[in-house]
């Protein structure tokens, strides 16, 4: 079941699945980040997508250059990463 913004905001330490390889990683310190887990060249790989942002940041940067992502942005960046991995390109 996909995560909601409220679940992201109040998540406890651990790894929380949003589905299709996207995870919210919450450390005991409370820091939160997005991780994409995919099969790449026959091996399972985890790629960090960036830290969690609860509000959109008003910057003019392409998605692949952003280091702080909302849930919607993390989903889009994960979609792109999955496509790259399927094409044999390291996300």
C-alpha positions as CSV (number, residue, x, y, z in Angstrom):
1,X,0.0,0.0,0.0
2,X,1.5,3.4,-1.0
3,X,2.6,5.8,1.6
4,X,0.8,9.0,2.4
5,X,2.3,12.4,3.2
6,X,1.0,12.0,6.7
7,X,2.7,8.6,7.1
8,X,6.0,10.0,5.8
9,X,5.8,12.9,8.3
10,X,5.1,10.6,11.3
11,X,7.2,7.6,10.3
12,X,9.1,5.7,13.0
13,X,12.7,4.5,12.5
14,X,12.9,1.7,9.9
15,X,12.4,1.0,6.2
16,X,8.9,1.8,4.9
17,X,7.8,0.6,1.4
18,X,5.9,2.9,-1.0
19,X,5.8,0.1,-3.6
20,X,7.7,-0.6,-6.8
21,X,11.1,-0.4,-5.1
22,X,10.8,3.0,-3.4
23,X,11.5,3.1,0.3
24,X,11.4,5.7,3.0
25,X,14.4,5.1,5.3
26,X,14.1,6.6,8.8
27,X,17.2,6.5,11.0
28,X,17.0,6.4,14.8
29,X,18.1,10.0,14.8
30,X,14.9,10.9,12.9
31,X,16.6,11.8,9.6
32,X,14.6,10.6,6.6
33,X,15.7,9.7,3.1
34,X,14.4,8.1,-0.1
35,X,16.0,4.8,-1.4
36,X,15.3,3.0,-4.7
37,X,15.9,-0.7,-4.7
38,X,16.1,-2.3,-8.1
39,X,17.7,-5.3,-9.9
40,X,20.6,-4.1,-12.0
41,X,22.7,-6.4,-14.0
42,X,21.4,-9.4,-12.0
43,X,22.2,-7.9,-8.6
44,X,19.9,-6.1,-6.1
45,X,21.1,-2.5,-5.7
46,X,20.0,0.3,-3.5
47,X,20.4,3.9,-4.7
48,X,19.8,6.9,-2.5
49,X,17.5,9.4,-4.1
50,X,17.7,12.2,-1.5
51,X,16.4,13.4,1.8
52,X,12.8,13.9,2.6
53,X,11.1,17.3,2.1
54,X,7.6,17.7,3.4
55,X,7.0,20.9,1.4
56,X,8.0,21.5,-2.3
57,X,11.2,23.6,-2.5
58,X,10.9,26.5,-4.9
59,X,14.2,26.0,-6.9
60,X,14.7,25.8,-10.6
61,X,16.7,22.5,-10.6
62,X,15.9,19.4,-12.7
63,X,14.6,16.5,-10.7
64,X,17.7,14.4,-11.1
65,X,19.8,17.2,-9.4
66,X,17.6,17.7,-6.4
67,X,18.8,16.3,-3.1
68,X,15.6,17.0,-1.1
69,X,12.4,15.5,-2.4
70,X,8.7,15.4,-1.6
71,X,6.9,12.1,-1.8
72,X,5.6,12.9,-5.3
73,X,9.1,14.0,-6.5
74,X,10.6,10.8,-5.0
75,X,8.1,8.7,-6.9
76,X,8.9,10.4,-10.2
77,X,12.7,10.1,-9.6
78,X,12.2,6.4,-8.7
79,X,10.2,5.9,-11.9
80,X,13.1,7.4,-13.9
81,X,15.6,5.2,-12.0
82,X,13.6,2.0,-12.8
83,X,13.6,2.9,-16.5
84,X,17.3,3.5,-16.5
85,X,18.0,0.3,-14.7
86,X,15.9,-1.7,-17.2
87,X,17.8,-0.1,-20.0
88,X,21.1,-1.2,-18.4
89,X,22.1,2.3,-17.2
90,X,23.1,2.8,-13.6
91,X,20.6,5.2,-12.0
